[in-house]
Amino acid sequence: MDDFSDATGWKPGHTEQIAGAYRPHEYDLFRRFVMRRIIAMKDPEAHLDSDKEYTDWAALDRLVDAWLAS
């Protein structure tokens, strides 16, 4: 986010990190290697050859509902 803000000069009033997925079957060799290292550090219980959804869909729904209400 800091790189984005530095590049654009725009500082959002609010940010959330609630979405993401690990999909090793979609990655090239280099990206798979890097992502396996990251996932192994962040989620030691993860099976590194299987896809995993990390998105907190309920949190995303609440965030969008709050944004729409404001």
All heavy atoms as a GROMACS GRO file, in nm:
protein
  578
    1MET      N    1   0.082  -0.119   0.000
    1MET     CA    2   0.000   0.000   0.000
    1MET      C    3   0.086   0.125   0.000
    1MET      O    4   0.052   0.223  -0.064
    1MET     CB    5  -0.092  -0.005   0.123
    1MET     CG    6  -0.201   0.096   0.118
    1MET     SD    7  -0.316   0.053  -0.013
    1MET     CE    8  -0.359   0.210  -0.072
    2ASP      N    9   0.197   0.119   0.072
    2ASP     CA   10   0.286   0.236   0.075
    2ASP      C   11   0.341   0.268  -0.064
    2ASP      O   12   0.348   0.384  -0.102
    2ASP     CB   13   0.401   0.213   0.173
    2ASP     CG   14   0.356   0.214   0.318
    2ASP    OD1   15   0.251   0.275   0.348
    2ASP    OD2   16   0.424   0.152   0.401
    3ASP      N   17   0.380   0.164  -0.139
    3ASP     CA   18   0.431   0.187  -0.275
    3ASP      C   19   0.324   0.251  -0.362
    3ASP      O   20   0.353   0.342  -0.439
    3ASP     CB   21   0.478   0.055  -0.338
    3ASP     CG   22   0.604   0.001  -0.273
    3ASP    OD1   23   0.675   0.079  -0.205
    3ASP    OD2   24   0.632  -0.119  -0.289
    4PHE      N   25   0.200   0.203  -0.351
    4PHE     CA   26   0.090   0.259  -0.429
    4PHE      C   27   0.068   0.405  -0.392
    4PHE      O   28   0.056   0.491  -0.479
    4PHE     CB   29  -0.037   0.178  -0.404
    4PHE     CG   30  -0.158   0.236  -0.472
    4PHE    CD1   31  -0.181   0.214  -0.606
    4PHE    CD2   32  -0.250   0.311  -0.400
    4PHE    CE1   33  -0.292   0.267  -0.670
    4PHE    CE2   34  -0.362   0.365  -0.461
    4PHE     CZ   35  -0.383   0.343  -0.597
    5SER      N   36   0.065   0.434  -0.263
    5SER     CA   37   0.045   0.572  -0.217
    5SER      C   38   0.158   0.663  -0.262
    5SER      O   39   0.134   0.776  -0.305
    5SER     CB   40   0.032   0.577  -0.065
    5SER     OG   41  -0.087   0.514  -0.024
    6ASP      N   42   0.281   0.613  -0.254
    6ASP     CA   43   0.395   0.693  -0.299
    6ASP      C   44   0.388   0.721  -0.449
    6ASP      O   45   0.417   0.832  -0.494
    6ASP     CB   46   0.526   0.622  -0.267
    6ASP     CG   47   0.556   0.616  -0.118
    6ASP    OD1   48   0.493   0.692  -0.041
    6ASP    OD2   49   0.642   0.535  -0.079
    7ALA      N   50   0.346   0.621  -0.526
    7ALA     CA   51   0.341   0.637  -0.672
    7ALA      C   52   0.228   0.728  -0.717
    7ALA      O   53   0.242   0.802  -0.814
    7ALA     CB   54   0.327   0.500  -0.739
    8THR      N   55   0.116   0.726  -0.645
    8THR     CA   56  -0.001   0.802  -0.689
    8THR      C   57  -0.023   0.931  -0.613
    8THR      O   58  -0.095   1.019  -0.659
    8THR     CB   59  -0.130   0.717  -0.674
    8THR    OG1   60  -0.150   0.687  -0.535
    8THR    CG2   61  -0.121   0.589  -0.755
    9GLY      N   62   0.035   0.942  -0.494
    9GLY     CA   63   0.011   1.058  -0.409
    9GLY      C   64  -0.122   1.051  -0.336
    9GLY      O   65  -0.160   1.143  -0.264
   10TRP      N   66  -0.195   0.941  -0.354
   10TRP     CA   67  -0.326   0.923  -0.290
   10TRP      C   68  -0.312   0.837  -0.166
   10TRP      O   69  -0.253   0.730  -0.170
   10TRP     CB   70  -0.424   0.859  -0.387
   10TRP     CG   71  -0.560   0.838  -0.330
   10TRP    CD1   72  -0.645   0.933  -0.286
   10TRP    CD2   73  -0.626   0.714  -0.311
   10TRP    NE1   74  -0.761   0.876  -0.241
   10TRP    CE2   75  -0.752   0.740  -0.255
   10TRP    CE3   76  -0.591   0.581  -0.336
   10TRP    CZ2   77  -0.842   0.641  -0.223
   10TRP    CZ3   78  -0.681   0.482  -0.304
   10TRP    CH2   79  -0.806   0.513  -0.249
   11LYS      N   80  -0.366   0.885  -0.056
   11LYS     CA   81  -0.365   0.811   0.071
   11LYS      C   82  -0.509   0.778   0.108
   11LYS      O   83  -0.586   0.866   0.144
   11LYS     CB   84  -0.302   0.894   0.182
   11LYS     CG   85  -0.165   0.950   0.150
   11LYS     CD   86  -0.058   0.859   0.198
   11LYS     CE   87   0.078   0.927   0.181
   11LYS     NZ   88   0.175   0.846   0.121
   12PRO      N   89  -0.549   0.652   0.095
   12PRO     CA   90  -0.687   0.615   0.128
   12PRO      C   91  -0.713   0.634   0.277
   12PRO      O   92  -0.624   0.619   0.360
   12PRO     CB   93  -0.697   0.469   0.088
   12PRO     CG   94  -0.557   0.419   0.086
   12PRO     CD   95  -0.471   0.537   0.052
   13GLY      N   96  -0.837   0.665   0.310
   13GLY     CA   97  -0.875   0.684   0.449
   13GLY      C   98  -0.887   0.553   0.525
   13GLY      O   99  -0.880   0.551   0.647
   14HIS      N  100  -0.903   0.444   0.451
   14HIS     CA  101  -0.921   0.314   0.516
   14HIS      C  102  -0.873   0.204   0.422
   14HIS      O  103  -0.898   0.210   0.302
   14HIS     CB  104  -1.070   0.292   0.548
   14HIS     CG  105  -1.098   0.166   0.620
   14HIS    ND1  106  -1.087   0.153   0.756
   14HIS    CD2  107  -1.137   0.045   0.574
   14HIS    CE1  108  -1.118   0.030   0.790
   14HIS    NE2  109  -1.150  -0.038   0.681
   15THR      N  110  -0.804   0.106   0.475
   15THR     CA  111  -0.764  -0.012   0.398
   15THR      C  112  -0.795  -0.137   0.478
   15THR      O  113  -0.797  -0.134   0.602
   15THR     CB  114  -0.614  -0.012   0.362
   15THR    OG1  115  -0.538  -0.011   0.482
   15THR    CG2  116  -0.577   0.108   0.277
   16GLU      N  117  -0.819  -0.245   0.409
   16GLU     CA  118  -0.844  -0.376   0.470
   16GLU      C  119  -0.773  -0.482   0.389
   16GLU      O  120  -0.770  -0.475   0.266
   16GLU     CB  121  -0.994  -0.411   0.470
   16GLU     CG  122  -1.078  -0.329   0.562
   16GLU     CD  123  -1.067  -0.372   0.706
   16GLU    OE1  124  -1.032  -0.489   0.733
   16GLU    OE2  125  -1.094  -0.288   0.792
   17GLN      N  126  -0.720  -0.581   0.456
   17GLN     CA  127  -0.664  -0.698   0.389
   17GLN      C  128  -0.750  -0.817   0.426
   17GLN      O  129  -0.731  -0.878   0.531
   17GLN     CB  130  -0.519  -0.719   0.431
   17GLN     CG  131  -0.427  -0.610   0.382
   17GLN     CD  132  -0.283  -0.638   0.417
   17GLN    OE1  133  -0.249  -0.735   0.483
   17GLN    NE2  134  -0.196  -0.551   0.372
   18ILE      N  135  -0.844  -0.849   0.339
   18ILE     CA  136  -0.938  -0.956   0.371
   18ILE      C  137  -0.954  -1.058   0.259
   18ILE      O  138  -1.029  -1.153   0.274
   18ILE     CB  139  -1.077  -0.899   0.407
   18ILE    CG1  140  -1.129  -0.811   0.294
   18ILE    CG2  141  -1.074  -0.825   0.538
   18ILE    CD1  142  -1.269  -0.761   0.315
   19ALA      N  143  -0.884  -1.038   0.148
   19ALA     CA  144  -0.903  -1.129   0.035
   19ALA      C  145  -0.770  -1.186  -0.011
   19ALA      O  146  -0.666  -1.120  -0.003
   19ALA     CB  147  -0.971  -1.055  -0.079
   20GLY      N  148  -0.776  -1.307  -0.060
   20GLY     CA  149  -0.658  -1.369  -0.115
   20GLY      C  150  -0.676  -1.518  -0.134
   20GLY      O  151  -0.766  -1.578  -0.077
   21ALA      N  152  -0.591  -1.574  -0.216
   21ALA     CA  153  -0.596  -1.717  -0.241
   21ALA      C  154  -0.457  -1.765  -0.280
   21ALA      O  155  -0.375  -1.688  -0.330
   21ALA     CB  156  -0.695  -1.749  -0.352
   22TYR      N  157  -0.433  -1.892  -0.257
   22TYR     CA  158  -0.310  -1.959  -0.299
   22TYR      C  159  -0.353  -2.062  -0.401
   22TYR      O  160  -0.430  -2.153  -0.371
   22TYR     CB  161  -0.242  -2.023  -0.177
   22TYR     CG  162  -0.124  -2.109  -0.211
   22TYR    CD1  163  -0.008  -2.053  -0.264
   22TYR    CD2  164  -0.126  -2.245  -0.188
   22TYR    CE1  165   0.101  -2.132  -0.293
   22TYR    CE2  166  -0.016  -2.324  -0.217
   22TYR     CZ  167   0.097  -2.268  -0.269
   22TYR     OH  168   0.206  -2.346  -0.298
   23ARG      N  169  -0.305  -2.045  -0.526
   23ARG     CA  170  -0.345  -2.134  -0.635
   23ARG      C  171  -0.220  -2.180  -0.711
   23ARG      O  172  -0.189  -2.130  -0.819
   23ARG     CB  173  -0.441  -2.061  -0.728
   23ARG     CG  174  -0.569  -2.025  -0.659
   23ARG     CD  175  -0.675  -1.982  -0.758
   23ARG     NE  176  -0.798  -1.959  -0.684
   23ARG     CZ  177  -0.849  -1.838  -0.662
   23ARG    NH1  178  -0.787  -1.732  -0.705
   23ARG    NH2  179  -0.961  -1.826  -0.596
   24PRO      N  180  -0.149  -2.276  -0.654
   24PRO     CA  181  -0.021  -2.316  -0.714
   24PRO      C  182  -0.033  -2.369  -0.857
   24PRO      O  183   0.061  -2.354  -0.936
   24PRO     CB  184   0.032  -2.424  -0.620
   24PRO     CG  185  -0.086  -2.472  -0.544
   24PRO     CD  186  -0.179  -2.356  -0.535
   25HIS      N  187  -0.146  -2.426  -0.894
   25HIS     CA  188  -0.161  -2.477  -1.030
   25HIS      C  189  -0.164  -2.367  -1.136
   25HIS      O  190  -0.144  -2.394  -1.253
   25HIS     CB  191  -0.287  -2.564  -1.040
   25HIS     CG  192  -0.414  -2.486  -1.039
   25HIS    ND1  193  -0.471  -2.438  -0.923
   25HIS    CD2  194  -0.492  -2.443  -1.141
   25HIS    CE1  195  -0.581  -2.370  -0.954
   25HIS    NE2  196  -0.597  -2.372  -1.085
   26GLU      N  197  -0.183  -2.242  -1.094
   26GLU     CA  198  -0.186  -2.128  -1.186
   26GLU      C  199  -0.051  -2.058  -1.200
   26GLU      O  200  -0.037  -1.968  -1.282
   26GLU     CB  201  -0.290  -2.026  -1.142
   26GLU     CG  202  -0.432  -2.078  -1.146
   26GLU     CD  203  -0.533  -1.974  -1.101
   26GLU    OE1  204  -0.496  -1.857  -1.080
   26GLU    OE2  205  -0.651  -2.012  -1.086
   27TYR      N  206   0.048  -2.096  -1.120
   27TYR     CA  207   0.174  -2.024  -1.115
   27TYR      C  208   0.280  -2.088  -1.204
   27TYR      O  209   0.286  -2.210  -1.218
   27TYR     CB  210   0.228  -2.019  -0.972
   27TYR     CG  211   0.132  -1.963  -0.869
   27TYR    CD1  212   0.132  -2.012  -0.739
   27TYR    CD2  213   0.042  -1.863  -0.901
   27TYR    CE1  214   0.045  -1.962  -0.644
   27TYR    CE2  215  -0.045  -1.812  -0.806
   27TYR     CZ  216  -0.043  -1.862  -0.678
   27TYR     OH  217  -0.129  -1.812  -0.584
   28ASP      N  218   0.368  -2.002  -1.258
   28ASP     CA  219   0.484  -2.055  -1.328
   28ASP      C  220   0.584  -2.106  -1.224
   28ASP      O  221   0.562  -2.091  -1.103
   28ASP     CB  222   0.546  -1.950  -1.420
   28ASP     CG  223   0.594  -1.825  -1.346
   28ASP    OD1  224   0.639  -1.835  -1.229
   28ASP    OD2  225   0.586  -1.716  -1.404
   29LEU      N  226   0.692  -2.167  -1.269
   29LEU     CA  227   0.788  -2.230  -1.178
   29LEU      C  228   0.843  -2.132  -1.074
   29LEU      O  229   0.847  -2.163  -0.954
   29LEU     CB  230   0.902  -2.291  -1.259
   29LEU     CG  231   1.006  -2.369  -1.180
   29LEU    CD1  232   0.941  -2.489  -1.113
   29LEU    CD2  233   1.118  -2.413  -1.270
   30PHE      N  234   0.884  -2.013  -1.117
   30PHE     CA  235   0.941  -1.916  -1.025
   30PHE      C  236   0.837  -1.868  -0.923
   30PHE      O  237   0.863  -1.866  -0.803
   30PHE     CB  238   0.998  -1.797  -1.102
   30PHE     CG  239   1.053  -1.690  -1.011
   30PHE    CD1  240   1.173  -1.709  -0.944
   30PHE    CD2  241   0.985  -1.572  -0.992
   30PHE    CE1  242   1.223  -1.612  -0.858
   30PHE    CE2  243   1.034  -1.474  -0.907
   30PHE     CZ  244   1.153  -1.494  -0.840
   31ARG      N  245   0.719  -1.831  -0.971
   31ARG     CA  246   0.615  -1.781  -0.881
   31ARG      C  247   0.573  -1.890  -0.782
   31ARG      O  248   0.549  -1.862  -0.665
   31ARG     CB  249   0.495  -1.731  -0.959
   31ARG     CG  250   0.392  -1.666  -0.869
   31ARG     CD  251   0.290  -1.595  -0.948
   31ARG     NE  252   0.358  -1.491  -1.025
   31ARG     CZ  253   0.300  -1.388  -1.080
   31ARG    NH1  254   0.170  -1.373  -1.070
   31ARG    NH2  255   0.368  -1.299  -1.147
   32ARG      N  256   0.563  -2.014  -0.829
   32ARG     CA  257   0.527  -2.123  -0.739
   32ARG      C  258   0.631  -2.138  -0.628
   32ARG      O  259   0.596  -2.154  -0.511
   32ARG     CB  260   0.515  -2.254  -0.816
   32ARG     CG  261   0.478  -2.371  -0.726
   32ARG     CD  262   0.467  -2.497  -0.803
   32ARG     NE  263   0.331  -2.507  -0.853
   32ARG     CZ  264   0.274  -2.619  -0.887
   32ARG    NH1  265   0.341  -2.731  -0.882
   32ARG    NH2  266   0.150  -2.621  -0.928
   33PHE      N  267   0.760  -2.130  -0.663
   33PHE     CA  268   0.865  -2.139  -0.563
   33PHE      C  269   0.852  -2.029  -0.458
   33PHE      O  270   0.856  -2.055  -0.338
   33PHE     CB  271   1.002  -2.132  -0.632
   33PHE     CG  272   1.118  -2.126  -0.537
   33PHE    CD1  273   1.163  -2.240  -0.474
   33PHE    CD2  274   1.180  -2.006  -0.508
   33PHE    CE1  275   1.270  -2.235  -0.385
   33PHE    CE2  276   1.287  -1.999  -0.420
   33PHE     CZ  277   1.331  -2.115  -0.358
   34VAL      N  278   0.834  -1.905  -0.505
   34VAL     CA  279   0.823  -1.791  -0.413
   34VAL      C  280   0.698  -1.804  -0.326
   34VAL      O  281   0.704  -1.786  -0.204
   34VAL     CB  282   0.824  -1.658  -0.492
   34VAL    CG1  283   0.790  -1.541  -0.401
   34VAL    CG2  284   0.958  -1.636  -0.560
   35MET      N  285   0.586  -1.836  -0.389
   35MET     CA  286   0.461  -1.847  -0.313
   35MET      C  287   0.466  -1.960  -0.211
   35MET      O  288   0.413  -1.948  -0.101
   35MET     CB  289   0.343  -1.865  -0.408
   35MET     CG  290   0.313  -1.743  -0.492
   35MET     SD  291   0.268  -1.599  -0.392
   35MET     CE  292   0.112  -1.653  -0.325
   36ARG      N  293   0.529  -2.070  -0.246
   36ARG     CA  294   0.543  -2.181  -0.150
   36ARG      C  295   0.619  -2.134  -0.026
   36ARG      O  296   0.584  -2.170   0.086
   36ARG     CB  297   0.614  -2.300  -0.214
   36ARG     CG  298   0.528  -2.378  -0.309
   36ARG     CD  299   0.609  -2.485  -0.379
   36ARG     NE  300   0.653  -2.587  -0.288
   36ARG     CZ  301   0.593  -2.705  -0.272
   36ARG    NH1  302   0.488  -2.734  -0.344
   36ARG    NH2  303   0.640  -2.792  -0.187
   37ARG      N  304   0.724  -2.056  -0.046
   37ARG     CA  305   0.802  -2.003   0.067
   37ARG      C  306   0.716  -1.911   0.154
   37ARG      O  307   0.719  -1.919   0.277
   37ARG     CB  308   0.924  -1.925   0.017
   37ARG     CG  309   1.022  -2.007  -0.058
   37ARG     CD  310   1.104  -2.088   0.038
   37ARG     NE  311   1.208  -2.157  -0.040
   37ARG     CZ  312   1.267  -2.265   0.000
   37ARG    NH1  313   1.237  -2.317   0.116
   37ARG    NH2  314   1.358  -2.322  -0.073
   38ILE      N  315   0.640  -1.823   0.091
   38ILE     CA  316   0.555  -1.730   0.166
   38ILE      C  317   0.448  -1.805   0.243
   38ILE      O  318   0.429  -1.782   0.363
   38ILE     CB  319   0.492  -1.626   0.070
   38ILE    CG1  320   0.599  -1.534   0.012
   38ILE    CG2  321   0.384  -1.545   0.143
   38ILE    CD1  322   0.552  -1.448  -0.102
   39ILE      N  323   0.379  -1.897   0.177
   39ILE     CA  324   0.273  -1.973   0.243
   39ILE      C  325   0.329  -2.058   0.356
   39ILE      O  326   0.268  -2.067   0.463
   39ILE     CB  327   0.195  -2.059   0.141
   39ILE    CG1  328   0.122  -1.970   0.041
   39ILE    CG2  329   0.100  -2.155   0.212
   39ILE    CD1  330   0.016  -1.880   0.101
   40ALA      N  331   0.443  -2.118   0.336
   40ALA     CA  332   0.504  -2.200   0.442
   40ALA      C  333   0.532  -2.117   0.567
   40ALA      O  334   0.517  -2.166   0.679
   40ALA     CB  335   0.632  -2.265   0.391
   41MET      N  336   0.570  -1.991   0.549
   41MET     CA  337   0.595  -1.903   0.664
   41MET      C  338   0.465  -1.857   0.728
   41MET      O  339   0.454  -1.852   0.850
   41MET     CB  340   0.677  -1.782   0.623
   41MET     CG  341   0.821  -1.811   0.593
   41MET     SD  342   0.921  -1.663   0.564
   41MET     CE  343   0.830  -1.580   0.434
   42LYS      N  344   0.367  -1.819   0.646
   42LYS     CA  345   0.242  -1.761   0.696
   42LYS      C  346   0.142  -1.864   0.745
   42LYS      O  347   0.061  -1.836   0.833
   42LYS     CB  348   0.176  -1.676   0.587
   42LYS     CG  349   0.259  -1.562   0.537
   42LYS     CD  350   0.262  -1.451   0.637
   42LYS     CE  351   0.336  -1.330   0.580
   42LYS     NZ  352   0.338  -1.221   0.672
   43ASP      N  353   0.142  -1.982   0.685
   43ASP     CA  354   0.043  -2.086   0.717
   43ASP      C  355   0.114  -2.222   0.720
   43ASP      O  356   0.103  -2.300   0.625
   43ASP     CB  357  -0.069  -2.084   0.612
   43ASP     CG  358  -0.184  -2.178   0.646
   43ASP    OD1  359  -0.179  -2.244   0.752
   43ASP    OD2  360  -0.277  -2.187   0.565
   44PRO      N  361   0.187  -2.250   0.828
   44PRO     CA  362   0.266  -2.373   0.834
   44PRO      C  363   0.185  -2.502   0.818
   44PRO      O  364   0.240  -2.605   0.781
   44PRO     CB  365   0.330  -2.368   0.973
   44PRO     CG  366   0.323  -2.227   1.016
   44PRO     CD  367   0.205  -2.167   0.947
   45GLU      N  368   0.055  -2.496   0.842
   45GLU     CA  369  -0.030  -2.615   0.829
   45GLU      C  370  -0.079  -2.636   0.685
   45GLU      O  371  -0.140  -2.739   0.654
   45GLU     CB  372  -0.152  -2.602   0.921
   45GLU     CG  373  -0.117  -2.583   1.068
   45GLU     CD  374  -0.046  -2.705   1.127
   45GLU    OE1  375  -0.089  -2.818   1.098
   45GLU    OE2  376   0.053  -2.686   1.200
   46ALA      N  377  -0.053  -2.542   0.596
   46ALA     CA  378  -0.105  -2.549   0.460
   46ALA      C  379  -0.040  -2.663   0.382
   46ALA      O  380   0.079  -2.692   0.398
   46ALA     CB  381  -0.080  -2.418   0.387
   47HIS      N  382  -0.119  -2.726   0.298
   47HIS     CA  383  -0.068  -2.826   0.204
   47HIS      C  384  -0.022  -2.749   0.082
   47HIS      O  385  -0.103  -2.690   0.011
   47HIS     CB  386  -0.178  -2.927   0.171
   47HIS     CG  387  -0.128  -3.040   0.090
   47HIS    ND1  388  -0.130  -3.039  -0.046
   47HIS    CD2  389  -0.070  -3.158   0.127
   47HIS    CE1  390  -0.078  -3.152  -0.092
   47HIS    NE2  391  -0.042  -3.226   0.011
   48LEU      N  392   0.106  -2.748   0.055
   48LEU     CA  393   0.164  -2.658  -0.044
   48LEU      C  394   0.135  -2.693  -0.190
   48LEU      O  395   0.165  -2.616  -0.279
   48LEU     CB  396   0.315  -2.646  -0.022
   48LEU     CG  397   0.355  -2.588   0.114
   48LEU    CD1  398   0.506  -2.589   0.130
   48LEU    CD2  399   0.300  -2.448   0.132
   49ASP      N  400   0.077  -2.810  -0.214
   49ASP     CA  401   0.044  -2.847  -0.351
   49ASP      C  402  -0.104  -2.830  -0.382
   49ASP      O  403  -0.149  -2.862  -0.491
   49ASP     CB  404   0.086  -2.992  -0.378
   49ASP     CG  405   0.237  -3.008  -0.374
   49ASP    OD1  406   0.306  -2.918  -0.425
   49ASP    OD2  407   0.285  -3.109  -0.321
   50SER      N  408  -0.181  -2.782  -0.286
   50SER     CA  409  -0.326  -2.767  -0.303
   50SER      C  410  -0.366  -2.621  -0.300
   50SER      O  411  -0.308  -2.541  -0.227
   50SER     CB  412  -0.400  -2.840  -0.191
   50SER     OG  413  -0.371  -2.977  -0.194
   51ASP      N  414  -0.470  -2.589  -0.376
   51ASP     CA  415  -0.526  -2.454  -0.373
   51ASP      C  416  -0.590  -2.428  -0.237
   51ASP      O  417  -0.641  -2.520  -0.174
   51ASP     CB  418  -0.635  -2.439  -0.479
   51ASP     CG  419  -0.580  -2.441  -0.620
   51ASP    OD1  420  -0.458  -2.458  -0.638
   51ASP    OD2  421  -0.659  -2.424  -0.713
   52LYS      N  422  -0.585  -2.303  -0.194
   52LYS     CA  423  -0.650  -2.266  -0.069
   52LYS      C  424  -0.704  -2.124  -0.082
   52LYS      O  425  -0.634  -2.034  -0.125
   52LYS     CB  426  -0.555  -2.274   0.049
   52LYS     CG  427  -0.625  -2.242   0.180
   52LYS     CD  428  -0.549  -2.285   0.301
   52LYS     CE  429  -0.628  -2.252   0.426
   52LYS     NZ  430  -0.557  -2.286   0.545
   53GLU      N  431  -0.828  -2.108  -0.042
   53GLU     CA  432  -0.894  -1.977  -0.042
   53GLU      C  433  -0.872  -1.914   0.096
   53GLU      O  434  -0.902  -1.975   0.198
   53GLU     CB  435  -1.044  -1.995  -0.068
   53GLU     CG  436  -1.121  -1.869  -0.069
   53GLU     CD  437  -1.087  -1.779  -0.186
   53GLU    OE1  438  -1.083  -1.828  -0.300
   53GLU    OE2  439  -1.063  -1.660  -0.161
   54TYR      N  440  -0.819  -1.793   0.098
   54TYR     CA  441  -0.797  -1.722   0.224
   54TYR      C  442  -0.894  -1.606   0.242
   54TYR      O  443  -0.893  -1.541   0.346
   54TYR     CB  444  -0.654  -1.668   0.230
   54TYR     CG  445  -0.550  -1.775   0.253
   54TYR    CD1  446  -0.479  -1.830   0.149
   54TYR    CD2  447  -0.524  -1.821   0.381
   54TYR    CE1  448  -0.384  -1.930   0.170
   54TYR    CE2  449  -0.429  -1.920   0.404
   54TYR     CZ  450  -0.360  -1.973   0.298
   54TYR     OH  451  -0.267  -2.071   0.319
   55THR      N  452  -0.978  -1.580   0.145
   55THR     CA  453  -1.070  -1.467   0.155
   55THR      C  454  -1.169  -1.489   0.269
   55THR      O  455  -1.230  -1.595   0.280
   55THR     CB  456  -1.148  -1.449   0.023
   55THR    OG1  457  -1.054  -1.426  -0.081
   55THR    CG2  458  -1.243  -1.331   0.032
   56ASP      N  459  -1.183  -1.390   0.352
   56ASP     CA  460  -1.284  -1.390   0.458
   56ASP      C  461  -1.409  -1.326   0.398
   56ASP      O  462  -1.427  -1.205   0.400
   56ASP     CB  463  -1.232  -1.311   0.578
   56ASP     CG  464  -1.328  -1.312   0.696
   56ASP    OD1  465  -1.448  -1.341   0.676
   56ASP    OD2  466  -1.283  -1.282   0.808
   57TRP      N  467  -1.495  -1.410   0.338
   57TRP     CA  468  -1.610  -1.360   0.265
   57TRP      C  469  -1.709  -1.285   0.354
   57TRP      O  470  -1.768  -1.186   0.312
   57TRP     CB  471  -1.679  -1.473   0.190
   57TRP     CG  472  -1.592  -1.525   0.080
   57TRP    CD1  473  -1.520  -1.641   0.079
   57TRP    CD2  474  -1.563  -1.460  -0.044
   57TRP    NE1  475  -1.448  -1.652  -0.037
   57TRP    CE2  476  -1.474  -1.542  -0.116
   57TRP    CE3  477  -1.603  -1.340  -0.101
   57TRP    CZ2  478  -1.425  -1.509  -0.241
   57TRP    CZ3  479  -1.555  -1.307  -0.227
   57TRP    CH2  480  -1.466  -1.391  -0.296
   58ALA      N  481  -1.726  -1.329   0.478
   58ALA     CA  482  -1.817  -1.259   0.570
   58ALA      C  483  -1.764  -1.118   0.600
   58ALA      O  484  -1.839  -1.021   0.601
   58ALA     CB  485  -1.836  -1.338   0.698
   59ALA      N  486  -1.633  -1.107   0.622
   59ALA     CA  487  -1.573  -0.976   0.648
   59ALA      C  488  -1.584  -0.887   0.524
   59ALA      O  489  -1.610  -0.767   0.535
   59ALA     CB  490  -1.427  -0.991   0.688
   60LEU      N  491  -1.567  -0.944   0.406
   60LEU     CA  492  -1.581  -0.868   0.284
   60LEU      C  493  -1.725  -0.819   0.267
   60LEU      O  494  -1.747  -0.702   0.232
   60LEU     CB  495  -1.539  -0.952   0.164
   60LEU     CG  496  -1.544  -0.883   0.027
   60LEU    CD1  497  -1.458  -0.757   0.026
   60LEU    CD2  498  -1.501  -0.980  -0.081
   61ASP      N  499  -1.824  -0.904   0.295
   61ASP     CA  500  -1.965  -0.863   0.290
   61ASP      C  501  -1.992  -0.747   0.386
   61ASP      O  502  -2.059  -0.649   0.350
   61ASP     CB  503  -2.058  -0.980   0.324
   61ASP     CG  504  -2.071  -1.080   0.210
   61ASP    OD1  505  -2.036  -1.046   0.095
   61ASP    OD2  506  -2.117  -1.192   0.238
   62ARG      N  507  -1.942  -0.757   0.509
   62ARG     CA  508  -1.963  -0.650   0.607
   62ARG      C  509  -1.898  -0.520   0.562
   62ARG      O  510  -1.956  -0.412   0.575
   62ARG     CB  511  -1.909  -0.692   0.744
   62ARG     CG  512  -1.991  -0.796   0.815
   62ARG     CD  513  -1.945  -0.817   0.959
   62ARG     NE  514  -1.807  -0.857   0.971
   62ARG     CZ  515  -1.763  -0.983   0.965
   62ARG    NH1  516  -1.848  -1.083   0.947
   62ARG    NH2  517  -1.634  -1.010   0.979
   63LEU      N  518  -1.779  -0.530   0.508
   63LEU     CA  519  -1.707  -0.411   0.461
   63LEU      C  520  -1.784  -0.344   0.347
   63LEU      O  521  -1.803  -0.221   0.349
   63LEU     CB  522  -1.567  -0.448   0.416
   63LEU     CG  523  -1.481  -0.334   0.362
   63LEU    CD1  524  -1.448  -0.235   0.473
   63LEU    CD2  525  -1.355  -0.386   0.298
   64VAL      N  526  -1.830  -0.421   0.251
   64VAL     CA  527  -1.904  -0.363   0.139
   64VAL      C  528  -2.036  -0.305   0.187
   64VAL      O  529  -2.074  -0.194   0.146
   64VAL     CB  530  -1.926  -0.468   0.028
   64VAL    CG1  531  -2.023  -0.419  -0.077
   64VAL    CG2  532  -1.791  -0.507  -0.035
   65ASP      N  533  -2.106  -0.374   0.275
   65ASP     CA  534  -2.231  -0.321   0.329
   65ASP      C  535  -2.210  -0.189   0.402
   65ASP      O  536  -2.286  -0.094   0.384
   65ASP     CB  537  -2.297  -0.422   0.424
   65ASP     CG  538  -2.354  -0.542   0.351
   65ASP    OD1  539  -2.371  -0.536   0.226
   65ASP    OD2  540  -2.380  -0.644   0.419
   66ALA      N  541  -2.104  -0.181   0.482
   66ALA     CA  542  -2.074  -0.057   0.556
   66ALA      C  543  -2.037   0.055   0.458
   66ALA      O  544  -2.078   0.171   0.477
   66ALA     CB  545  -1.960  -0.080   0.654
   67TRP      N  546  -1.962   0.022   0.355
   67TRP     CA  547  -1.923   0.121   0.256
   67TRP      C  548  -2.046   0.173   0.181
   67TRP      O  549  -2.061   0.294   0.161
   67TRP     CB  550  -1.821   0.060   0.159
   67TRP     CG  551  -1.780   0.152   0.050
   67TRP    CD1  552  -1.707   0.265   0.063
   67TRP    CD2  553  -1.811   0.140  -0.089
   67TRP    NE1  554  -1.689   0.325  -0.061
   67TRP    CE2  555  -1.752   0.247  -0.156
   67TRP    CE3  556  -1.881   0.046  -0.163
   67TRP    CZ2  557  -1.761   0.266  -0.293
   67TRP    CZ3  558  -1.890   0.065  -0.300
   67TRP    CH2  559  -1.832   0.173  -0.362
   68LEU      N  560  -2.135   0.083   0.141
   68LEU     CA  561  -2.256   0.124   0.072
   68LEU      C  562  -2.348   0.209   0.160
   68LEU      O  563  -2.417   0.299   0.111
   68LEU     CB  564  -2.331   0.002   0.018
   68LEU     CG  565  -2.263  -0.072  -0.095
   68LEU    CD1  566  -2.337  -0.202  -0.126
   68LEU    CD2  567  -2.250   0.014  -0.218
   69ALA      N  568  -2.350   0.181   0.290
   69ALA     CA  569  -2.435   0.254   0.383
   69ALA      C  570  -2.381   0.393   0.412
   69ALA      O  571  -2.456   0.481   0.454
   69ALA     CB  572  -2.451   0.175   0.512
   70SER      N  573  -2.254   0.415   0.390
   70SER     CA  574  -2.194   0.545   0.426
   70SER      C  575  -2.205   0.650   0.321
   70SER      O  576  -2.254   0.656   0.222
   70SER     CB  577  -2.045   0.529   0.458
   70SER     OG  578  -1.972   0.489   0.344
   0.00000   0.00000   0.00000
